[in-house]
């Protein structure tokens, strides 16, 4: 009798354990059963916001649940990043991360998240097309000629950025280091005032997003020399890369990608990635991205994770070598 009682308890325990183990699996199979949020670390209306809304609408249709975009700008994107890092790892709160996710720990004295340990990569959605451009008064038609000009005029050339510690600042400092030149940095609060001074000739050089610089280049007010990425851009196919036109090995790719809090179940991550990969192949999505100055990537979670690790290492060295540090 005692043996039967013990056997019943044992079987009951096993059954409960099985139910406990099945609980998360069932929850993952049911994902999503309520709205999903994509937190965007920028104000409404910019390329990252518009892109996120395009993806949210299409992803929601495929998942059968609303996908809502929530803007949380400020703090160099750290407010949104910290918020998502602390969210429940259930796939219902996601971050449309930018390059600044990995840059911030290298330039800010206090960052409350680790870009590698606190997030689960889903997919690197796109690269933000950046170009190296000059005022027409600069007698350089390619990167090699620009480097020669800078070496012949040490300390006489200024470049603008959208702010200290921004991707455009770091791209230029990487260029300085690799080319063995020294342009003077002039930081601005955003792209528009920097471009105004570049067009007016108060600056000579700038690394900037094609989306904001393109109209000035097309009007002949600025001269674009190259794109910063390793490969030519689908958005600006007639421009060579910096590496191919005078500075071998140079590569800087500002990016946007979807990440989830660390610990998000792999089946949830896989489901998000597989749906997004198909969405990014749609012709109308490709057209919309080109219009926003974005080149589609759509890498898998493992590839994206490796990229983030490398990106963190690259910009940490640039920040350290250039003594870029913010409070």
C-alpha positions as a printed NumPy array, in Angstrom:
array([[  0.   ,   0.   ,   0.   ],
       [  2.836,   2.313,   0.969],
       [  4.646,   1.451,  -2.281],
       [  1.525,   2.335,  -4.306],
       [  1.223,   5.675,  -2.486],
       [  4.866,   6.484,  -3.138],
       [  4.466,   5.494,  -6.792],
       [  1.452,   7.803,  -7.175],
       [  3.406,  10.707,  -5.679],
       [  6.34 ,   9.98 ,  -7.974],
       [  4.129,   9.859, -11.05 ],
       [  2.371,  13.05 ,  -9.975],
       [  5.727,  14.782,  -9.594],
       [  6.832,  13.623, -13.025],
       [  3.558,  14.843, -14.518],
       [  3.965,  18.263, -12.904],
       [  7.546,  18.486, -14.122],
       [  6.43 ,  17.657, -17.632],
       [  3.707,  20.289, -17.475],
       [  6.223,  22.824, -16.192],
       [  8.6  ,  22.064, -19.019],
       [  5.806,  22.139, -21.562],
       [  4.532,  25.506, -20.344],
       [  7.2  ,  27.67 , -22.015],
       [  7.136,  25.515, -25.127],
       [  3.385,  25.927, -25.422],
       [  3.747,  29.659, -24.875],
       [  6.329,  29.826, -27.654],
       [  4.118,  27.829, -30.007],
       [  1.343,  30.298, -29.267],
       [  3.557,  33.354, -29.927],
       [  2.353,  35.967, -30.39 ],
       [ -1.03 ,  35.981, -28.671],
       [ -1.045,  39.734, -27.994],
       [  0.417,  42.903, -29.553],
       [  4.183,  43.173, -30.074],
       [  6.041,  46.469, -29.589],
       [  9.037,  47.691, -31.57 ],
       [ 10.764,  50.444, -29.59 ],
       [ 12.485,  52.97 , -31.866],
       [ 15.191,  55.125, -30.231],
       [ 14.488,  58.096, -32.537],
       [ 11.768,  60.693, -32.992],
       [  8.925,  60.022, -35.461],
       [  9.456,  60.897, -39.106],
       [ 13.075,  59.858, -39.662],
       [ 14.306,  56.979, -41.802],
       [ 14.555,  54.551, -38.868],
       [ 11.021,  55.364, -37.749],
       [  9.499,  55.1  , -41.227],
       [ 11.345,  51.834, -41.884],
       [ 10.17 ,  50.4  , -38.575],
       [  6.56 ,  51.262, -39.369],
       [  6.794,  49.59 , -42.772],
       [  8.125,  46.423, -41.157],
       [  5.649,  46.587, -38.253],
       [  2.633,  46.687, -40.547],
       [  3.83 ,  43.762, -42.654],
       [  5.06 ,  41.726, -39.686],
       [  1.754,  42.22 , -37.877],
       [ -0.141,  40.903, -40.891],
       [  2.016,  37.778, -40.949],
       [  1.928,  37.146, -37.195],
       [ -1.791,  37.782, -36.81 ],
       [ -1.253,  40.325, -34.02 ],
       [ -0.703,  44.101, -34.114],
       [  2.942,  45.194, -34.131],
       [  3.138,  48.676, -32.637],
       [  5.967,  51.175, -33.048],
       [  6.801,  53.11 , -29.883],
       [  9.239,  56.033, -30.109],
       [ 11.624,  56.578, -27.18 ],
       [ 14.199,  59.127, -28.355],
       [ 16.937,  60.687, -26.272],
       [ 20.178,  59.919, -24.506],
       [ 22.015,  59.006, -27.688],
       [ 19.542,  56.093, -28.095],
       [ 20.467,  54.823, -24.615],
       [ 17.019,  55.504, -23.121],
       [ 15.309,  53.105, -25.503],
       [ 18.142,  50.565, -25.362],
       [ 18.127,  50.448, -21.559],
       [ 14.338,  50.167, -21.527],
       [ 14.311,  47.124, -23.81 ],
       [ 17.282,  45.514, -22.045],
       [ 15.17 ,  45.466, -18.863],
       [ 11.968,  44.246, -20.529],
       [ 10.62 ,  40.718, -20.152],
       [ 12.416,  38.327, -22.549],
       [  9.2  ,  37.062, -24.111],
       [  9.354,  38.533, -27.617],
       [  6.718,  41.202, -26.978],
       [  9.16 ,  44.115, -26.553],
       [ 11.783,  44.561, -29.265],
       [ 14.309,  47.267, -30.081],
       [ 15.101,  48.681, -33.495],
       [ 18.718,  49.153, -32.529],
       [ 21.193,  51.399, -34.308],
       [ 24.987,  51.486, -34.51 ],
       [ 24.949,  53.548, -31.326],
       [ 23.969,  50.411, -29.394],
       [ 27.564,  49.227, -29.651],
       [ 29.226,  52.645, -29.802],
       [ 27.748,  54.072, -26.578],
       [ 29.727,  51.945, -24.063],
       [ 32.977,  53.145, -25.648],
       [ 32.239,  56.869, -25.457],
       [ 29.924,  57.401, -22.466],
       [ 31.141,  57.193, -18.886],
       [ 27.956,  55.457, -17.741],
       [ 25.924,  52.997, -19.806],
       [ 23.409,  50.739, -18.043],
       [ 23.433,  47.926, -20.565],
       [ 25.919,  45.63 , -22.275],
       [ 25.325,  45.555, -26.059],
       [ 26.378,  41.915, -26.256],
       [ 25.191,  40.331, -22.993],
       [ 21.862,  42.13 , -22.569],
       [ 20.336,  41.562, -26.013],
       [ 19.42 ,  38.694, -28.315],
       [ 19.991,  39.65 , -31.988],
       [ 17.13 ,  38.885, -34.383],
       [ 18.244,  40.357, -37.711],
       [ 20.397,  43.175, -39.009],
       [ 17.714,  44.838, -41.082],
       [ 19.672,  47.374, -43.118],
       [ 22.721,  49.547, -43.425],
       [ 22.316,  53.319, -43.431],
       [ 24.104,  54.541, -46.548],
       [ 26.816,  57.056, -45.578],
       [ 28.98 ,  58.932, -48.038],
       [ 32.272,  60.809, -47.858],
       [ 31.661,  64.2  , -49.436],
       [ 33.546,  67.431, -49.976],
       [ 32.837,  71.066, -50.834],
       [ 33.443,  71.667, -54.581],
       [ 36.389,  73.942, -53.701],
       [ 38.343,  70.867, -52.563],
       [ 40.369,  69.691, -55.597],
       [ 39.723,  65.985, -55.106],
       [ 37.666,  63.743, -57.343],
       [ 38.346,  60.529, -55.429],
       [ 39.556,  59.326, -52.022],
       [ 43.182,  58.966, -53.12 ],
       [ 43.259,  62.589, -54.293],
       [ 41.596,  63.732, -51.056],
       [ 44.249,  61.979, -48.944],
       [ 47.   ,  63.596, -51.019],
       [ 45.357,  67.004, -50.582],
       [ 45.031,  66.537, -46.818],
       [ 48.676,  65.524, -46.495],
       [ 49.717,  68.586, -48.488],
       [ 47.58 ,  70.857, -46.268],
       [ 48.037,  69.575, -42.703],
       [ 45.744,  71.205, -40.149],
       [ 43.974,  73.363, -42.751],
       [ 40.926,  71.187, -43.437],
       [ 37.865,  70.886, -41.178],
       [ 35.195,  68.223, -41.201],
       [ 31.734,  68.353, -39.664],
       [ 29.787,  65.695, -37.799],
       [ 26.283,  65.412, -36.387],
       [ 27.762,  65.422, -32.883],
       [ 30.687,  64.247, -30.788],
       [ 30.645,  60.467, -30.516],
       [ 28.23 ,  60.068, -33.426],
       [ 28.821,  57.545, -36.193],
       [ 29.801,  60.374, -38.568],
       [ 32.429,  61.557, -36.061],
       [ 33.867,  58.067, -35.6  ],
       [ 33.88 ,  57.387, -39.345],
       [ 35.998,  60.489, -39.923],
       [ 38.38 ,  59.63 , -37.079],
       [ 38.809,  56.127, -38.487],
       [ 39.619,  57.775, -41.823],
       [ 42.147,  60.114, -40.157],
       [ 43.852,  57.194, -38.462],
       [ 43.992,  54.861, -41.456],
       [ 45.018,  57.57 , -43.947],
       [ 47.579,  59.172, -41.653],
       [ 45.954,  62.616, -41.927],
       [ 44.511,  65.04 , -39.405],
       [ 41.346,  66.943, -40.212],
       [ 39.905,  69.232, -37.542],
       [ 36.589,  68.094, -36.066],
       [ 33.681,  70.556, -35.843],
       [ 30.667,  68.966, -34.084],
       [ 27.1  ,  70.108, -34.791],
       [ 23.72 ,  69.343, -33.312],
       [ 22.377,  67.362, -36.234],
       [ 22.978,  66.981, -39.94 ],
       [ 21.198,  70.115, -41.239],
       [ 23.413,  72.787, -39.643],
       [ 26.557,  70.842, -40.568],
       [ 25.421,  70.489, -44.182],
       [ 24.585,  74.191, -44.337],
       [ 28.158,  75.056, -43.363],
       [ 29.574,  72.464, -45.753],
       [ 27.55 ,  73.878, -48.652],
       [ 28.661,  77.396, -47.661],
       [ 32.305,  76.32 , -47.66 ],
       [ 32.88 ,  76.878, -43.946],
       [ 33.651,  73.143, -43.787],
       [ 35.519,  71.169, -46.423],
       [ 34.709,  67.528, -45.66 ],
       [ 31.919,  65.497, -44.093],
       [ 30.755,  61.923, -43.64 ],
       [ 26.957,  61.916, -43.712],
       [ 23.865,  59.89 , -44.549],
       [ 23.005,  59.814, -48.239],
       [ 19.352,  60.493, -47.357],
       [ 20.22 ,  63.985, -46.103],
       [ 23.211,  64.751, -48.362],
       [ 21.895,  63.329, -51.636],
       [ 19.868,  66.391, -52.697],
       [ 22.924,  68.68 , -52.304],
       [ 25.084,  66.272, -54.295],
       [ 22.494,  66.036, -57.073],
       [ 22.305,  69.84 , -57.219],
       [ 26.087,  70.099, -57.572],
       [ 26.503,  71.912, -54.255],
       [ 28.566,  69.051, -52.833],
       [ 30.755,  66.337, -54.36 ],
       [ 30.328,  62.773, -53.11 ],
       [ 33.514,  60.748, -53.389],
       [ 32.595,  57.332, -52.017],
       [ 30.34 ,  55.236, -49.786],
       [ 31.73 ,  54.056, -46.456],
       [ 30.607,  50.431, -46.677],
       [ 32.711,  47.435, -47.674],
       [ 30.573,  46.807, -50.758],
       [ 29.008,  49.306, -53.18 ],
       [ 25.558,  50.55 , -52.22 ],
       [ 22.366,  49.602, -54.023],
       [ 21.062,  53.079, -53.176],
       [ 24.018,  54.891, -54.814],
       [ 25.382,  52.324, -57.291],
       [ 27.556,  54.831, -59.183],
       [ 29.715,  55.623, -56.136],
       [ 32.758,  53.465, -55.319],
       [ 33.664,  52.477, -51.765],
       [ 36.255,  54.382, -49.74 ],
       [ 38.352,  51.203, -49.693],
       [ 38.289,  50.793, -53.479],
       [ 39.025,  54.424, -54.276],
       [ 42.081,  55.176, -52.205],
       [ 42.013,  53.755, -48.669],
       [ 42.181,  49.922, -48.729],
       [ 40.67 ,  48.185, -45.723],
       [ 38.416,  51.079, -44.718],
       [ 34.889,  50.035, -43.767],
       [ 32.235,  51.779, -41.693],
       [ 28.644,  50.637, -41.812],
       [ 26.014,  52.451, -39.745],
       [ 23.192,  49.974, -39.29 ],
       [ 19.691,  49.313, -38.023],
       [ 18.673,  45.934, -36.65 ],
       [ 16.076,  44.252, -34.509],
       [ 17.131,  42.882, -31.121],
       [ 15.222,  41.386, -28.206],
       [ 16.075,  41.242, -24.489],
       [ 18.645,  38.592, -23.561],
       [ 17.027,  35.265, -22.765],
       [ 14.275,  35.528, -25.373],
       [ 13.415,  31.929, -26.404],
       [ 15.108,  30.827, -29.61 ],
       [ 11.847,  29.644, -31.249],
       [ 10.462,  33.182, -30.811],
       [ 13.623,  34.718, -32.27 ],
       [ 13.538,  32.286, -35.19 ],
       [  9.889,  33.024, -35.916],
       [ 10.557,  36.767, -36.002],
       [ 13.635,  36.354, -38.187],
       [ 11.981,  34.004, -40.682],
       [  9.045,  36.374, -41.179],
       [ 11.237,  39.454, -41.446],
       [ 13.566,  37.734, -43.933],
       [ 10.605,  37.141, -46.241],
       [  9.288,  40.677, -45.782],
       [ 12.684,  42.164, -46.695],
       [ 12.617,  40.302, -50.005],
       [  9.389,  41.966, -51.13 ],
       [  9.993,  44.311, -54.112],
       [  7.934,  47.15 , -52.646],
       [  9.9  ,  46.995, -49.415],
       [ 13.196,  47.149, -51.313],
       [ 11.943,  50.208, -53.203],
       [ 10.871,  51.938, -49.996],
       [ 14.23 ,  51.244, -48.346],
       [ 16.207,  52.692, -51.281],
       [ 14.063,  55.832, -51.011],
       [ 15.079,  56.103, -47.358],
       [ 18.785,  55.716, -48.125],
       [ 18.922,  52.204, -46.689],
       [ 20.461,  49.019, -48.093],
       [ 18.72 ,  45.815, -47.012],
       [ 20.83 ,  43.214, -45.197],
       [ 18.469,  40.744, -43.497],
       [ 21.177,  38.626, -41.838],
       [ 20.332,  35.683, -39.563],
       [ 20.627,  35.977, -35.751],
       [ 24.015,  34.248, -35.542],
       [ 25.579,  36.41 , -38.252],
       [ 24.118,  39.555, -36.689],
       [ 25.509,  38.607, -33.278],
       [ 29.003,  38.192, -34.746],
       [ 28.7  ,  41.541, -36.5  ],
       [ 27.724,  43.341, -33.276],
       [ 30.735,  41.868, -31.466],
       [ 33.075,  43.032, -34.225],
       [ 31.421,  46.462, -34.406],
       [ 31.844,  46.991, -30.654],
       [ 35.547,  46.123, -30.94 ],
       [ 36.126,  48.393, -33.952],
       [ 34.55 ,  51.516, -32.47 ],
       [ 36.032,  50.948, -29.016],
       [ 39.485,  51.169, -30.595],
       [ 38.604,  54.299, -32.599],
       [ 37.162,  55.994, -29.506],
       [ 40.199,  55.038, -27.438],
       [ 42.761,  56.107, -30.062],
       [ 40.948,  59.404, -30.682],
       [ 40.306,  60.036, -26.985],
       [ 36.543,  60.408, -27.501],
       [ 34.771,  60.342, -24.147],
       [ 31.48 ,  61.869, -22.958],
       [ 29.939,  62.196, -19.525]])
